[in-house]
């Protein structure tokens, strides 16, 4: 089995511009919701290819506001650590997103 992602450059550009605007308008708070959107963006454009070459779609079952408590906790950690905690937060969000992904 292998995983194949199909992410177009124009989709990436649109996603980045959208989140840059959101982050700017919310004075940086949007940056704490971006990792959820980023992981879902990639996972939902990925397929699991089985041994026979059949693709099976991956679906990330998270939403941006489903874990507000998690966001607030990591926001506090990031502020206390002067931003260093955000790198760990990004990994934890990917862990959470992969654990909430199904194969169809």
N, C-alpha and C positions, 0 to 999 in steps of 0.2 A: 504494500500500500504506500501511496505517497499523497502529499497535499499539493494542490496546484492553485495558485492565486491568480485571478484575472483582474488586475487593477489598472485602469487606464490613466495615463498621465493627466488628462483633462479632468478626470474625476478627483484625482489627488489635489490638483490646483484649486478646484472649486471647494473642496472640503477644507483645505488650508485657509483660503480666503474667508470662508464663512466663519471658521473658528477664530481667525485673527480679529474679525469684526466683533464677534461675540465677546471675546476676551477684552478688547479695547473698550467696548461700551460698558461692560460690567466691572471695569477697573481691575482686571486680573482674576476675578472670581471664576469666570468662565474657563480659565485654565485648569481648574480642578475637575471640571466636567468633561474636558477634552479627551482624556485618556479612555473614558468609557466609549465615547463616540468613535475614537480612533480604532480601538480594538474591534468594535462591532463593524466598522467600515471595512476592515481587512477580512475578518472572519466571514462575513456575509457574502463576500466576493470570492470565497475559496471553495474548493471542492476536494473531496477525498476520492482518490482514484483507486479502486480495488484491484485485485490480482488479474481480473479478467478485462481491465481497462474501462470499466463502467464508472462514470462519475456520480458521486453522491454529494448533494449540496450540504454545506455546513450552515447552521443557523444559530446565531448568538442571541440568547433570550434575556438580554439585559435592557434596561432603559436608563436614560440619563438621570432620572430623578428617583430611581428605585433605591438608591443607597445614599441618601442625603446624610445620614449619620456617619457613614464611612467617609464621605467627602469632608464633612466638618472635622472629624477626628484627624484626618491627614492634613487638612488646612492648618490646624493648630500645630501639629508636628512640624510642618514645613515652616511655619512662622518661627517657632522656637529654635529650629535648627538653621535659621537664616536661609532657607531654600533647599538645603541638602536633602531633607526628607522627601521632597517631591520626586526625586529619582527613584527612591524606594517605592513610593506611591504608584508610580507608573508601572512598575513590575507587579505590584499587588493587584492592580486593576486588570492586567493581562491574566494573571492567575485566576481571578474571579471570573473574568469573561470566558476563559477556556473551560472552566468548571461548569459554566452555564451555557455550553454550546451543545447542540444536538446535531446528529447526522440524519438527513432525510433520504 
